[in-house]
Amino acid sequence: MSSSSLQLNDEYTVNYIKVNEGLVGIEDSSYVKQGMYRMNLPDEPRLYSGSGESASVQWAVANLTCQEAWQNKSGYACVSINSTCLAVNSADGYIGYRCECMPRFQGNPYVQNGCQDIDECMIPGSCKGVCHNIVGSYHCMACPDRTQYDTTTMQCISTKRQNLILGIVIGLSCGFGILLVSLSTMFFIHRWKSGIQKQLRRKHFTKNQGLLLEQLISSDENASDKTKIFSLDELEKATNNFDPTRILGHGGHGMVYKGILSDQRVVAIKMSKDIKEDEISQFINEVAILSQINHRNIVKLSGCCLETEVPLLVYDFIPNGSLFGILHSGSSSHFSLSWDDCLRIAVEAAGALYYLHSAASVSVFHHDVKSSNILLDANYTAKVSDFGASRLVPIDQTHIVTNVQGTFGYLDPEYYRTGQLNEKSDVYSFGVVLVELRLRREPIFTTVTGSRQNLSNYFLWELKARPIKEIVAAQVHEEATEEEIKCVGSLAAMCLRL
């Protein structure tokens, strides 16, 4: 038994009896410090010794030697076959004898067959080979041929299996090691590239006069509330990293993407072509001016991004495309503009150009007026867009000299010849749009003979040869009055006058 609780009398309580160690735990409730225990039971020798209120004391079966006990067969306590007699001594001398199981046996030596054989083969590490247990002992044999002792499973396993397991362990270790190294390398490369990208973006921001634009915006109360300097991360997220499926169109001055900002606002993001370094300050100034423009027929500039080599411009998104797309889509479009719609759109576009030329705080020459830059919102209201080629004009100047640029078919011949840009250059281009609305032909179109023809030259030439009502498109001829046809034709001719 491993533990017990036994009341001997009113003073002594046995808390445990350990058979194998020959110990008994006794607690004395009337303990007075007197030294060694002397427990005298009637007709029994003094077999117990110990000290203290609670002590673990030795015990013996009887006050006999092992030889004396063995001679008394009927009273000999070590009755198990595999037991032996053991002398018990204390500080006072010999006490008596007790019993224990012989080596390699375990159990209770005081009962028949109480001491049972220990199976050493079940003990880990007993044998590095094939283990055979026998009563009171065991012996080991080497592993058979083509097998090897495995310290993990403590068995003899096939050498091939051992090699396979070893290979798997080595493979997994190497694999995890390589994976860990690869992930660590990728992490550090990512951190390194991210650091380089941040440095490059800061460099572009500084080169593109970001600090100057921030000062211009912050100094203008109207601009600061509406214009924002976007980070490249914001615009990459808005366009799904500039996914090609988000491209709205290609223009003469860059590419336009559709984007959805974090506040769910839909915008058009223009990626301009190269800007020369000496033009950056002028570009920033134009952005600052355009951010103040507030006209219902001009696309609103929401902000820009200066963290790229060429700055990105962010405009409000206009859902119904361009006037050019509707006029010249042919049978592919299910929608066509009525003559009244065309007149209204022309008036709205003219109002926007007048605002830019005469009502804005600083005059702005659009420099690229054409039907593809007149966008139509959800209500088909005209919105003049694309100020990539626009120029600001000081109050005391009537024109500026620039490198000739624009779109053939809309380009003012005098500007093309002299390089002097003025507000009449926009008026000429607007006259081409009026002719487009009347004739429903592209500015450079193919005649029935297969030759390429300039629309404005064709219109002015035909105007001299036959009545104006015979020149206009069939839909215009059906929907417009003769007076409207003459009036708009006369206006278009005035716009195209040199």
Backbone torsions as a table, in degrees:
resi	resn	phi	psi	omega
1	MET	NA	143.8	-177.0
2	SER	-91.0	-27.2	179.7
3	SER	-156.0	154.6	-179.6
4	SER	-159.9	163.5	174.2
5	SER	-134.0	114.6	-173.5
6	LEU	-136.0	130.1	178.7
7	GLN	-95.5	112.9	178.7
8	LEU	-76.5	-49.7	176.8
9	ASN	-155.4	-162.8	-176.2
10	ASP	-69.0	-18.8	-174.8
11	GLU	-103.9	-35.7	-171.6
12	TYR	-110.7	134.1	175.2
13	THR	-123.7	128.2	176.2
14	VAL	-89.2	117.3	-179.4
15	ASN	-87.6	-33.0	178.6
16	TYR	-158.8	158.1	173.6
17	ILE	-132.1	120.4	178.1
18	LYS	-106.2	105.4	-174.3
19	VAL	-64.9	-47.0	-174.2
20	ASN	-66.2	-36.0	-178.8
21	GLU	-90.6	-11.3	-178.1
22	GLY	68.3	39.0	-178.4
23	LEU	-122.3	150.0	174.0
24	VAL	-133.7	135.0	179.1
25	GLY	-94.4	121.6	-175.2
26	ILE	-123.2	138.0	176.5
27	GLU	-119.3	126.8	-177.6
28	ASP	-102.4	110.1	-177.8
29	SER	-73.6	-19.1	180.0
30	SER	-111.5	35.9	-172.2
31	TYR	-66.4	129.5	168.9
32	VAL	-129.5	130.4	-172.3
33	LYS	-61.7	103.2	-176.6
34	GLN	-129.1	2.3	179.2
35	GLY	105.0	-135.9	-173.7
36	MET	-75.0	148.3	173.5
37	TYR	-70.5	139.2	170.5
38	ARG	-133.3	91.3	-175.6
39	MET	-95.6	110.2	-178.8
40	ASN	-105.4	112.6	173.7
41	LEU	-98.1	150.4	-177.1
42	PRO	-55.8	131.1	175.8
43	ASP	62.9	19.3	178.4
44	GLU	-125.1	145.6	177.7
45	PRO	-70.6	169.0	177.3
46	ARG	-78.3	98.3	-174.2
47	LEU	-103.7	-8.5	-174.3
48	TYR	-109.2	144.3	173.7
49	SER	-148.2	144.6	-178.8
50	GLY	171.7	179.7	179.6
51	SER	-149.4	154.6	176.4
52	GLY	102.5	164.2	-179.4
53	GLU	-64.5	-36.8	178.1
54	SER	-134.5	121.0	-172.3
55	ALA	-143.8	155.9	172.7
56	SER	-102.6	110.0	-172.6
57	VAL	-115.0	155.8	179.1
58	GLN	-76.6	154.3	174.9
59	TRP	-138.9	160.9	178.5
60	ALA	-138.3	157.0	-179.0
61	VAL	-69.8	-46.0	-179.2
62	ALA	-156.6	158.8	-179.9
63	ASN	-83.9	64.6	-179.1
64	LEU	-134.5	155.8	171.2
65	THR	-78.6	164.2	179.7
66	CYS	-60.1	-38.2	-178.6
67	GLN	-69.3	-40.9	178.3
68	GLU	-64.4	-41.7	-179.2
69	ALA	-65.5	-40.6	-176.7
70	TRP	-66.7	-32.7	-179.5
71	GLN	-68.6	-26.8	177.3
72	ASN	-92.5	82.8	-172.8
73	LYS	-57.3	-38.7	-175.1
74	SER	-71.4	-27.5	-178.4
75	GLY	-102.5	0.7	-176.7
76	TYR	-70.6	124.5	-171.5
77	ALA	-80.3	-25.9	-173.8
78	CYS	-82.9	75.9	-171.3
79	VAL	-86.1	-18.7	179.1
80	SER	-68.7	141.4	-176.4
81	ILE	-58.7	-42.1	-174.2
82	ASN	-99.0	36.0	177.6
83	SER	-110.5	168.4	179.7
84	THR	-144.5	160.4	-179.7
85	CYS	-91.0	142.2	-177.1
86	LEU	-134.3	128.8	179.6
87	ALA	-74.0	143.5	179.2
88	VAL	-115.2	122.6	179.7
89	ASN	-120.5	152.9	174.9
90	SER	-134.8	-175.9	179.6
91	ALA	-61.9	-25.2	-179.0
92	ASP	-85.7	-7.3	-178.1
93	GLY	122.7	-159.1	-176.0
94	TYR	-72.4	133.9	-179.5
95	ILE	-103.4	-50.5	-177.2
96	GLY	169.8	-151.0	-179.7
97	TYR	-127.7	160.2	169.6
98	ARG	-142.5	178.1	-174.5
99	CYS	-117.9	153.5	172.2
100	GLU	-151.3	159.4	178.0
101	CYS	-72.4	147.4	179.1
102	MET	-68.1	160.2	177.3
103	PRO	-52.3	143.2	-179.1
104	ARG	70.8	13.5	172.3
105	PHE	-127.6	156.2	177.1
106	GLN	-145.9	154.2	179.1
107	GLY	136.7	-151.7	-176.7
108	ASN	-108.5	112.3	-177.1
109	PRO	-74.9	-7.7	-173.4
110	TYR	-93.5	3.3	177.7
111	VAL	-128.0	157.3	179.2
112	GLN	-59.7	133.1	179.6
113	ASN	54.8	28.9	-179.7
114	GLY	-74.5	-28.6	-179.6
115	CYS	-93.2	112.3	-177.0
116	GLN	-105.9	150.9	-179.4
117	ASP	-63.8	138.4	173.8
118	ILE	-88.3	127.3	178.3
119	ASP	-85.4	96.5	-177.4
120	GLU	-65.2	-21.7	-179.3
121	CYS	-68.1	-16.7	178.6
122	MET	-87.8	-7.6	-179.2
123	ILE	-88.7	123.1	-178.4
124	PRO	-57.7	134.2	175.0
125	GLY	82.6	3.4	-179.1
126	SER	-66.9	-32.4	-171.9
127	CYS	-144.9	127.2	176.3
128	LYS	-98.7	67.0	-178.1
129	GLY	168.9	-150.3	177.4
130	VAL	-86.5	121.1	-175.8
131	CYS	-98.4	135.0	175.3
132	HIS	-124.8	120.1	-179.1
133	ASN	-90.7	137.7	172.2
134	ILE	-129.9	163.9	-177.1
135	VAL	-63.9	119.3	177.9
136	GLY	83.3	1.5	-179.5
137	SER	-167.8	-170.6	175.5
138	TYR	-162.7	163.9	173.5
139	HIS	-143.0	155.6	-174.9
140	CYS	-112.0	147.8	174.0
141	MET	-125.5	147.8	179.1
142	ALA	-64.1	154.7	178.5
143	CYS	-63.5	145.9	179.0
144	PRO	-61.4	167.5	178.6
145	ASP	-57.1	146.2	177.7
146	ARG	64.1	19.0	172.9
147	THR	-128.2	164.4	-177.4
148	GLN	-147.1	143.1	-179.2
149	TYR	-72.3	129.3	179.5
150	ASP	-104.6	115.7	-176.8
151	THR	-67.8	-20.9	-179.3
152	THR	-75.7	-51.6	-179.6
153	THR	-89.6	-10.8	-177.4
154	MET	55.7	42.8	178.0
155	GLN	-140.2	161.4	172.6
156	CYS	-84.4	120.9	-179.5
157	ILE	-123.9	160.7	-178.6
158	SER	-58.7	141.4	179.1
159	THR	-60.9	-38.7	178.3
160	LYS	-63.0	-43.2	178.9
161	ARG	-64.9	-40.1	177.7
162	GLN	-60.6	-44.7	179.2
163	ASN	-65.4	-38.0	179.1
164	LEU	-63.5	-47.4	178.9
165	ILE	-61.7	-44.1	179.0
166	LEU	-61.4	-42.2	178.6
167	GLY	-63.1	-42.2	179.1
168	ILE	-63.1	-44.2	179.6
169	VAL	-61.4	-46.5	180.0
170	ILE	-64.2	-41.9	-179.4
171	GLY	-62.2	-46.6	179.4
172	LEU	-63.5	-41.7	179.7
173	SER	-62.2	-46.1	179.3
174	CYS	-63.9	-41.8	-179.4
175	GLY	-60.6	-48.2	178.9
176	PHE	-64.4	-37.1	178.3
177	GLY	-63.8	-46.1	179.0
178	ILE	-63.6	-42.9	179.2
179	LEU	-60.2	-43.9	180.0
180	LEU	-63.6	-43.8	178.9
181	VAL	-64.2	-41.7	-179.3
182	SER	-63.2	-46.7	179.7
183	LEU	-62.3	-41.5	179.0
184	SER	-63.4	-42.9	179.4
185	THR	-62.9	-45.8	179.1
186	MET	-61.1	-39.3	180.0
187	PHE	-62.7	-46.4	-177.9
188	PHE	-70.1	-35.7	176.6
189	ILE	-64.6	-42.4	178.0
190	HIS	-60.6	-44.6	178.7
191	ARG	-62.1	-40.5	-178.9
192	TRP	-65.6	-47.6	179.1
193	LYS	-63.5	-40.1	178.9
194	SER	-61.5	-40.7	178.2
195	GLY	-64.1	-41.3	178.9
196	ILE	-64.5	-43.5	179.6
197	GLN	-61.1	-42.4	179.3
198	LYS	-62.6	-41.7	178.8
199	GLN	-64.0	-42.0	-179.3
200	LEU	-65.6	-40.2	178.8
201	ARG	-65.3	-39.9	177.1
202	ARG	-63.8	-38.0	179.1
203	LYS	-63.9	-46.0	178.5
204	HIS	-63.0	-41.8	-179.1
205	PHE	-59.9	-42.9	179.5
206	THR	-68.4	-44.3	-178.9
207	LYS	-63.5	-36.1	-178.6
208	ASN	-84.7	18.0	174.5
209	GLN	60.3	41.9	180.0
210	GLY	-61.7	-40.6	-179.6
211	LEU	-64.7	-37.6	178.0
212	LEU	-63.9	-44.2	-179.7
213	LEU	-65.0	-39.5	176.7
214	GLU	-58.7	-40.7	179.1
215	GLN	-67.4	-41.2	179.9
216	LEU	-63.7	-41.9	-179.0
217	ILE	-69.2	-43.8	-177.4
218	SER	-67.5	-26.4	-179.3
219	SER	-81.5	-10.7	179.9
220	ASP	-113.0	114.2	-176.9
221	GLU	-61.1	-39.9	-178.8
222	ASN	-67.3	-41.1	-176.7
223	ALA	-72.5	-38.3	-173.8
224	SER	-64.4	-27.5	-178.8
225	ASP	-79.4	-21.6	-171.0
226	LYS	-117.2	-27.9	-175.9
227	THR	-99.9	137.4	-176.9
228	LYS	-130.4	143.7	171.6
229	ILE	-94.8	107.8	-176.2
230	PHE	-83.6	149.5	171.0
231	SER	-84.4	157.2	179.6
232	LEU	-64.1	-33.9	178.3
233	ASP	-60.1	-40.7	179.9
234	GLU	-62.1	-44.3	-177.0
235	LEU	-75.5	-32.0	175.1
236	GLU	-64.9	-41.7	177.3
237	LYS	-66.1	-38.1	-178.0
238	ALA	-67.4	-30.4	-176.6
239	THR	-107.3	12.5	-176.1
240	ASN	55.0	50.9	179.2
241	ASN	60.8	41.7	179.4
242	PHE	55.5	51.6	178.8
243	ASP	-61.7	133.5	179.6
244	PRO	-56.9	-26.6	179.4
245	THR	-70.3	-12.8	179.1
246	ARG	-90.9	1.1	-177.8
247	ILE	-71.5	126.2	178.2
248	LEU	-90.0	-30.8	-179.2
249	GLY	174.7	165.9	177.2
250	HIS	-112.1	131.2	178.7
251	GLY	-116.9	175.0	178.9
252	GLY	-68.3	-17.6	-177.1
253	HIS	-115.9	7.1	177.0
254	GLY	154.5	-167.2	-177.1
255	MET	-117.5	143.9	-176.1
256	VAL	-117.5	130.6	179.5
257	TYR	-114.0	149.9	171.8
258	LYS	-90.1	133.2	-178.9
259	GLY	-134.5	153.0	176.5
260	ILE	-121.9	112.1	-177.4
261	LEU	-73.5	170.5	-177.7
262	SER	-63.1	-24.7	177.2
263	ASP	-89.7	15.0	177.7
264	GLN	70.2	11.5	176.4
265	ARG	-79.3	133.1	-179.0
266	VAL	-90.9	130.4	-176.7
267	VAL	-133.3	164.5	171.9
268	ALA	-110.1	125.1	-175.6
269	ILE	-110.4	117.5	-176.1
270	LYS	-98.8	122.6	176.2
271	MET	-99.9	101.3	-173.5
272	SER	-74.8	162.0	173.4
273	LYS	-75.4	-179.4	-175.3
274	ASP	-55.6	139.2	172.9
275	ILE	-116.7	129.9	179.9
276	LYS	-67.2	151.3	-174.4
277	GLU	-61.9	-33.8	-179.2
278	ASP	-76.7	-5.5	178.2
279	GLU	-99.5	-4.4	-175.6
280	ILE	-62.2	-45.9	-178.7
281	SER	-61.0	-39.8	178.3
282	GLN	-66.9	-39.1	177.8
283	PHE	-60.7	-46.2	-179.8
284	ILE	-61.6	-40.6	179.7
285	ASN	-64.9	-38.9	178.5
286	GLU	-64.9	-41.2	177.8
287	VAL	-60.0	-43.5	179.7
288	ALA	-62.1	-40.4	179.6
289	ILE	-70.1	-45.8	-177.7
290	LEU	-64.0	-28.2	178.5
291	SER	-66.6	-18.5	179.9
292	GLN	-93.0	-11.9	-178.2
293	ILE	-70.0	128.1	-179.5
294	ASN	-137.1	89.5	-178.2
295	HIS	-137.0	137.0	-173.8
296	ARG	-65.5	-17.4	-178.7
297	ASN	-110.4	20.6	175.2
298	ILE	-126.5	131.7	179.0
299	VAL	-61.6	130.6	-175.4
300	LYS	-80.1	130.3	173.8
301	LEU	-80.6	117.3	-178.7
302	SER	-85.2	-28.1	-179.0
303	GLY	164.3	-165.1	-178.8
304	CYS	-153.0	168.4	175.7
305	CYS	-126.3	127.6	-176.4
306	LEU	-110.6	12.6	-176.9
307	GLU	-90.9	7.6	176.3
308	THR	-113.1	165.0	-178.6
309	GLU	-58.9	-42.2	174.5
310	VAL	-110.6	124.7	-176.4
311	PRO	-57.7	147.9	176.9
312	LEU	-103.9	139.2	178.2
313	LEU	-109.2	140.9	-177.4
314	VAL	-118.4	118.9	-179.7
315	TYR	-116.8	162.4	170.2
316	ASP	-63.1	140.2	-179.1
317	PHE	-79.6	132.1	179.0
318	ILE	-110.1	116.4	-164.5
319	PRO	-75.6	-28.1	-170.0
320	ASN	-97.1	20.9	173.7
321	GLY	72.5	-157.0	-174.0
322	SER	-106.5	162.6	175.1
323	LEU	-62.4	-39.5	178.4
324	PHE	-57.6	-45.2	-178.0
325	GLY	-61.2	-37.5	-179.1
326	ILE	-77.2	-39.6	-177.6
327	LEU	-67.9	-35.7	-169.1
328	HIS	-117.9	17.5	179.7
329	SER	-78.1	-17.7	178.9
330	GLY	69.3	-141.0	-176.0
331	SER	-74.5	-11.1	-177.5
332	SER	-73.1	-15.9	-179.1
333	SER	-102.0	139.7	177.5
334	HIS	-91.3	3.7	-176.7
335	PHE	-128.8	138.5	175.1
336	SER	-134.7	148.9	-178.5
337	LEU	-86.2	136.3	174.1
338	SER	-75.9	167.0	178.3
339	TRP	-62.1	-37.3	177.6
340	ASP	-64.5	-39.8	176.5
341	ASP	-61.4	-41.7	-179.5
342	CYS	-62.9	-42.4	178.2
343	LEU	-63.2	-43.6	179.9
344	ARG	-62.8	-44.8	180.0
345	ILE	-62.9	-38.8	178.7
346	ALA	-64.3	-42.3	178.8
347	VAL	-63.9	-42.2	-179.4
348	GLU	-65.2	-41.8	179.0
349	ALA	-65.8	-40.8	178.8
350	ALA	-63.5	-38.9	177.5
351	GLY	-62.9	-38.4	179.0
352	ALA	-66.0	-43.0	179.7
353	LEU	-65.6	-39.4	177.3
354	TYR	-60.4	-42.8	179.1
355	TYR	-59.5	-46.0	-179.1
356	LEU	-63.4	-41.0	-175.6
357	HIS	-76.6	-38.2	-165.8
358	SER	-126.5	-19.2	-172.9
359	ALA	-110.6	-19.2	179.8
360	ALA	-71.1	160.9	-177.4
361	SER	-61.4	-33.2	173.4
362	VAL	-131.4	133.4	-177.8
363	SER	-61.3	139.9	-179.9
364	VAL	-125.3	123.5	171.6
365	PHE	-93.9	122.1	-174.8
366	HIS	-65.8	-44.7	171.5
367	HIS	79.2	-4.9	179.1
368	ASP	-152.7	50.6	179.4
369	VAL	-73.9	125.1	177.8
370	LYS	-163.4	164.4	-174.8
371	SER	-64.5	-27.5	178.6
372	SER	-75.3	-14.3	176.0
373	ASN	-100.8	8.2	171.0
374	ILE	-106.9	103.1	-175.9
375	LEU	-91.8	159.7	-177.9
376	LEU	-123.4	124.1	-177.9
377	ASP	-81.4	-165.8	-175.3
378	ALA	-61.6	-27.1	178.9
379	ASN	-99.5	11.9	-178.1
380	TYR	59.8	34.8	171.5
381	THR	-85.6	138.1	-176.7
382	ALA	-70.6	138.8	176.0
383	LYS	-134.9	108.4	178.0
384	VAL	-71.1	132.7	-173.9
385	SER	-134.3	-178.8	174.2
386	ASP	62.6	86.1	178.3
387	PHE	-103.0	25.8	-178.3
388	GLY	-63.2	-29.3	179.8
389	ALA	-103.7	3.5	-174.6
390	SER	-66.0	154.2	179.3
391	ARG	-131.7	141.5	174.9
392	LEU	-89.3	141.5	-175.1
393	VAL	-122.3	121.5	176.5
394	PRO	-57.5	154.3	-174.6
395	ILE	-59.9	-35.3	-174.5
396	ASP	-87.1	8.8	-179.2
397	GLN	-118.6	145.5	177.8
398	THR	-102.3	-14.5	179.3
399	HIS	-156.0	165.2	173.7
400	ILE	-133.1	154.4	179.8
401	VAL	-101.0	124.9	-178.8
402	THR	-134.9	165.5	167.8
403	ASN	-65.4	136.2	-176.1
404	VAL	-66.5	124.8	175.5
405	GLN	-152.6	156.7	-176.1
406	GLY	153.2	-163.0	-177.4
407	THR	-116.7	125.7	-179.7
408	PHE	-60.2	140.9	-174.9
409	GLY	101.3	-30.2	178.0
410	TYR	-109.4	-10.6	-169.7
411	LEU	-73.2	129.5	177.7
412	ASP	-65.9	120.6	-177.5
413	PRO	-59.0	-37.5	179.7
414	GLU	-66.9	-41.4	176.0
415	TYR	-64.2	-38.7	179.9
416	TYR	-63.2	-34.8	-176.6
417	ARG	-81.4	-38.1	-172.8
418	THR	-103.7	-23.8	-174.3
419	GLY	78.2	4.7	179.3
420	GLN	-93.6	115.8	-177.6
421	LEU	-97.0	128.0	174.4
422	ASN	-139.9	-177.8	-175.0
423	GLU	-65.3	-25.4	179.6
424	LYS	-68.7	-21.8	176.0
425	SER	-64.4	-40.3	175.3
426	ASP	-66.1	-36.1	-179.2
427	VAL	-65.0	-41.7	178.5
428	TYR	-59.6	-46.5	-179.6
429	SER	-62.6	-36.6	177.5
430	PHE	-65.2	-35.6	176.4
431	GLY	-60.9	-37.0	176.6
432	VAL	-63.5	-39.0	178.4
433	VAL	-63.3	-40.0	177.5
434	LEU	-60.7	-41.3	178.9
435	VAL	-65.7	-38.9	175.9
436	GLU	-57.1	-44.8	-178.8
437	LEU	-63.3	-32.7	-177.2
438	ARG	-84.0	-45.8	-173.5
439	LEU	-92.9	-16.7	-178.0
440	ARG	56.4	40.0	175.9
441	ARG	-120.7	153.9	177.4
442	GLU	-74.0	157.4	-176.2
443	PRO	-61.0	-31.2	169.9
444	ILE	-121.6	111.1	-173.6
445	PHE	-126.0	166.7	-179.9
446	THR	-101.3	127.8	-179.1
447	THR	-79.5	174.9	179.7
448	VAL	-64.1	-23.9	179.4
449	THR	-84.4	-5.4	178.3
450	GLY	94.1	-1.2	179.4
451	SER	-85.6	157.0	179.1
452	ARG	-90.3	133.2	-172.3
453	GLN	-130.0	140.1	174.8
454	ASN	-81.7	125.9	-172.9
455	LEU	-62.8	-43.2	-177.4
456	SER	-65.8	-42.2	177.5
457	ASN	-64.0	-42.2	179.3
458	TYR	-60.3	-45.3	-178.1
459	PHE	-62.7	-48.3	-178.3
460	LEU	-64.8	-36.1	179.3
461	TRP	-69.2	-45.8	-179.0
462	GLU	-66.9	-30.2	-179.2
463	LEU	-63.3	-29.4	178.9
464	LYS	-80.8	-24.0	-171.0
465	ALA	-94.0	-27.7	-175.5
466	ARG	-152.4	167.9	-179.6
467	PRO	-60.9	148.0	-175.1
468	ILE	-64.7	-31.2	-177.9
469	LYS	-68.7	-16.1	178.1
470	GLU	-86.1	-11.1	-177.4
471	ILE	-91.2	-31.6	-171.2
472	VAL	-69.2	162.8	178.5
473	ALA	-66.2	157.5	-175.7
474	ALA	-59.4	-42.2	-178.6
475	GLN	-63.0	-40.8	179.3
476	VAL	-66.5	-41.0	179.9
477	HIS	-61.0	-34.4	-178.5
478	GLU	-77.8	-39.7	-170.3
479	GLU	-93.4	-29.5	-174.9
480	ALA	-92.3	150.5	174.0
481	THR	-78.9	161.4	-179.8
482	GLU	-62.3	-35.4	179.3
483	GLU	-65.8	-41.7	178.6
484	GLU	-64.1	-42.3	-179.7
485	ILE	-61.0	-45.8	179.8
486	LYS	-65.5	-43.6	-176.5
487	CYS	-63.1	-49.2	-179.0
488	VAL	-68.9	-35.2	176.6
489	GLY	-63.4	-41.4	178.1
490	SER	-64.7	-40.7	179.1
491	LEU	-64.0	-43.3	178.8
492	ALA	-62.3	-41.5	179.7
493	ALA	-64.2	-37.3	177.6
494	MET	-64.8	-39.9	179.4
495	CYS	-64.8	-34.0	-176.0
496	LEU	-89.9	0.9	-180.0
497	ARG	-68.6	137.8	179.5
498	LEU	-73.5	NA	NA
